[in-house]
Amino acid sequence: MEDNKKNNFKSIIDKLRSSGLRPTRQRLLICKVLFGENKDFHFTAEDLDKIIKNNNEAKISLATIYNTLHSLKKCGYLNEVSISGNKTYFDTNTTSHHHFFDEANNSLTDISENEVEIKKIPIAPKGKKIKTAQVLIRLENDNHNQN
């Protein structure tokens, strides 16, 4: 098990270096939280800040967390999902997919790309091309069907 942790940590260092990002102590700690368990999850920068504060003695400023998240997004290791205004989630699942957003819990859940069928997409404005099309389905509590 210890070898697996070492290999995972080495892959995080390699991932940072291959993207031109120095593996600083703060970046390594952030990446360990994001990619250390090999599972996908959705989070805000504030969520990540709480996780780091609860699990480590190290102090990382929220600005450093934001900067690191945007650098990782730029390198293709994270997706950014804008919910409304300035409410932004990050997603470690970088494959093409869609989301449910539960407004009661403020949580995102993945929807497989093949579960949504988009019949028509408008032509992009002149000088632009469509990069992706993502569907965000907002959920609210169904108070009529509760027992």
PEWOPE-V629634 format. One line per field, one symbol per residue. psi: psi as a letter, one per 40 degrees, with the letter a starting at -180 (. if undefined). A space follows every 50 residues. Layout:
# PEWOPE-V629634
psi: ???
This chain:
# PEWOPE-V629634
psi: dddddddddddddddddeeehhgiddddddddddedefiiiiiidddddd ddddeieihhidddddddddddddeeeiihhhdibehhiiheheihiiih hhddefiihihideehhhdhhihiiheiihdihhhhhhiihgedei.
